[in-house]
Amino acid sequence: MTEPARSRKSQELADHWNDRYENNPASKLSWFQESSPEVEFITVNVGKATPVIDIGGGLSPLVHQLIDEEFTDLTVVDVSEFALEQGQRKAEGRQVEWIQSDLRDWTPARMYGLWHDRAVFHFLTEREDQERYIGMAAEALVPSGYLILGTFSENGPQSCSGLPVARHSIDELTTALAADFTVIDSHIQEHVTPSGGVQEFAWMYAVRN
Ligand SMILES: C[S@@+](CC[C@H](N)C(=O)[O-])C[C@H]1O[C@@H](n2cnc3c(N)ncnc32)[C@H](O)[C@@H]1O
């Protein structure tokens, strides 16, 4: 696992998420889902050798579903080394690059053909971090590469996992992406949490210009 030197704020964030993952069963976490529906879009639209990155992958099933689909160039970045170690163990030695990093300090070292983020972008509450993130995705995606972004909508929760979040409407996200991306699909999804609550997500599917 790649581990850069950490700032204090990144260490605090890592501690927060490690604690969440270590002290709660995965199936009780509010963002838990058995499988990632986005895999259907990915398998239909990109080849199995396409470099795919899952941003803030945590314990998401996405990378494991893509391994099962025989994707060969997979990367997961997350601030929580605990989650990454769990993912690595579950992948049973299959070739995945696991990167421990705080997105706010991180710069991708290579290009990707598909960038996936479910429930991570909304933790960037500072406009500067949000703009940097979108610029970073644009820089790291090859022309015609795909961006899949699922984030709390304007009607979503105001906090998650004990942290404040920023909520975004589809219109706002469409504008934020306009300089570098063409939006090919956007929709609202209601995620039902393990305790039965409903969280509204805005999903953006876009292509790098
Ligand atoms: C709500 S969970 C979503 C996990 C996963 N994407 C899923 O759908 O199951 C948010 C994830 O983002 C990670 N995360 C939050 N802020 C981060 C940051 N600034 N840099 C890197 N990872 C971050 C957390 O460790 C956690 O795994």
The ligand as an SDF file (V2000), in Angstrom:
LIG
                    3D

 27 29  0  0  0  0  0  0  0  0999 V2000
  -19.4250    7.1290    3.2480 C   0  0  0  0  0  0  0  0  0  0  0  0
  -17.9900    6.2150    2.9420 S   0  0  0  0  0  0  0  0  0  0  0  0
  -18.2910    5.5900    1.3060 C   0  0  0  0  0  0  0  0  0  0  0  0
  -17.4340    4.4010    1.0040 C   0  0  0  0  0  0  0  0  0  0  0  0
  -17.6540    3.7850   -0.3840 C   0  0  0  0  0  0  0  0  0  0  0  0
  -17.4430    4.7210   -1.4470 N   0  0  0  0  0  0  0  0  0  0  0  0
  -19.0100    3.1650   -0.5150 C   0  0  0  0  0  0  0  0  0  0  0  0
  -19.8300    3.6180   -1.3230 O   0  0  0  0  0  0  0  0  0  0  0  0
  -19.2500    2.1870    0.2150 O   0  0  0  0  0  0  0  0  0  0  0  0
  -16.7970    7.4830    2.6490 C   0  0  0  0  0  0  0  0  0  0  0  0
  -15.4040    6.9530    2.3750 C   0  0  0  0  0  0  0  0  0  0  0  0
  -14.5690    8.0270    1.9830 O   0  0  0  0  0  0  0  0  0  0  0  0
  -13.3720    8.0000    2.6940 C   0  0  0  0  0  0  0  0  0  0  0  0
  -12.9470    9.3980    2.8120 N   0  0  0  0  0  0  0  0  0  0  0  0
  -13.6160   10.4080    3.4040 C   0  0  0  0  0  0  0  0  0  0  0  0
  -12.9560   11.5660    3.2800 N   0  0  0  0  0  0  0  0  0  0  0  0
  -11.8350   11.2720    2.5810 C   0  0  0  0  0  0  0  0  0  0  0  0
  -10.7280   12.0410    2.1240 C   0  0  0  0  0  0  0  0  0  0  0  0
  -10.6250   13.3690    2.3660 N   0  0  0  0  0  0  0  0  0  0  0  0
   -9.7470   11.4150    1.4420 N   0  0  0  0  0  0  0  0  0  0  0  0
   -9.8250   10.0750    1.1800 C   0  0  0  0  0  0  0  0  0  0  0  0
  -10.8450    9.3030    1.5850 N   0  0  0  0  0  0  0  0  0  0  0  0
  -11.8380    9.8900    2.2730 C   0  0  0  0  0  0  0  0  0  0  0  0
  -13.6950    7.3160    4.0130 C   0  0  0  0  0  0  0  0  0  0  0  0
  -12.5900    6.6930    4.6100 O   0  0  0  0  0  0  0  0  0  0  0  0
  -14.7390    6.3190    3.5750 C   0  0  0  0  0  0  0  0  0  0  0  0
  -14.1840    5.0870    3.2040 O   0  0  0  0  0  0  0  0  0  0  0  0
  1  2  1  0
  2  3  1  0
  2 10  1  0
  3  4  1  0
  4  5  1  0
  5  6  1  0
  5  7  1  0
  7  8  2  0
  7  9  1  0
 10 11  1  0
 11 12  1  0
 11 26  1  0
 12 13  1  0
 13 14  1  0
 13 24  1  0
 14 15  1  0
 14 23  1  0
 15 16  2  0
 16 17  1  0
 17 18  1  0
 17 23  2  0
 18 19  1  0
 18 20  2  0
 20 21  1  0
 21 22  2  0
 22 23  1  0
 24 25  1  0
 24 26  1  0
 26 27  1  0
M  CHG  2   2   1   9  -1
M  END
$$$$
